[in-house]
Amino acid sequence: MMAMATLPATSLSDPAVLSLIGNTPLVELTRLDTGRCRLFVKLENQNPGGSIKDRIALAMITAAEQDGRLKPGGTVVEATAGNTGLGLALVARAKGYRVLLVIPDKMSSEKVLHLKALGAEIRMTRSDVNKGHPDYYQDMAAALAADIPGAFYANQFGNPANPMAHERTTGPEIWEQMQHRVDAVVCGVGSGGTLTGLSHYFARVSAATEMVLADPVGSVLASYVETGEIGTAGSWVVEGIGEDFIPPIADLSRVKKAYSISDKESLTTGRALLQSELILGGSSAGTLVAAALRYCREQSSPKRVVTFVPDTGSKYLSKMYNDFWMVDQGFLELPRYGDLRDLVSRRYEDRAVIAASADDTLLAAFQRMRMADVSQLPVLADDVVVGILDESDLLLHVYRQPDRFHDKVATAMTQRLETLNPDASFAELLAVLNHDYVAIIVHEGRFFGLITRYDLLTHLRRSLP
């Protein structure tokens, strides 16, 4: 029987769910083009907290308990882009500690809601500032920990228990699951713990195993591997990997190859991973798999390559798996017409428009608004717009008589419609929007879609260099 590495032991009073951390499955990708290589992914999304960070959360808290930095009644404080926070919240709440997390404002709503559901306290801060700024998430977390009696600052970026967790568990698991034949391992770097721990482990058991870095465009790490210099950081959408500095625990000395992966390639590869292999991974999984595929396709001889699905895609359903968000961000392209139709992101011909009929109740229309997170609905009859219902119309109708939610949409909708043909000018569009209307685009007598101020702003943002 295959001997597997184990994470720090949990006590008998800890919930049994903590015993499920680690020993995750490893599967081969068989439907994506891997060139001459065989590509395997380790499904860290199968950890109970949904990510690879459960491993380091258990290791860091256990180490802090053992050396006295964390005592009963204490508070665990951390700066996190999400998954380390989820792991710490899982382990710390299981052990009875308070959890205070500082998170950047680009984190997906699913992660924030998950953290709050676990009982973690959240401080959200800016993602557009660098280390040294008081609002930088790591600096803020360190300051909070210094002010709270009995606080333990987990500091994943400088905590030696982080890479040690991977050296003692993740590495041995991969080695056994791959039958002691691993030619390359593709990792990302957030804190640097995964790459460092695996690098140290494979240096001992298989020095020929290559360590490959997958890095988002905008991060300084790939360029540092290639040039030895830290360049100027940009911004990126992918969560959990990439940095604007070299983390103290990151040992990049064995990394000889690095790939910079754009947000678009990361997210579309993540979606392709689900479509082809039926594996629901997060945004960083897209970056890692994209880099691994590039590496594999460059090889002239067969190799056995391992990468990771670091977390579950269920935390990104509102982002990378949401077609509307992908279109708004410019990561998916709709057919182009060269006129105002290009500004319509939710097109009626694609069945993407949330609409109402004149005979629907106002309550049903309001529920559709909430579900779709929109402030107005076109009212349609046989593909023709007969009205618009917006929040103001609805509020004025039901304000003093809530029972009027049961009235029909026709009783509250606006019939003053501002329709434009696709070949109308931007000046004509702006004139409509400046009068607090939405522009209704009609092509050959049929409704095509709406243009709101948000749609126009999104279009203008895309034109930035």
Order of alpha helices (4+ residues) and beta strands (2+ residues): beta-beta-alpha-beta-alpha-beta-alpha-beta-alpha-beta-alpha-alpha-beta-alpha-beta-alpha-beta-alpha-alpha-beta-alpha-alpha-beta-beta-alpha-beta-alpha-beta-beta-alpha
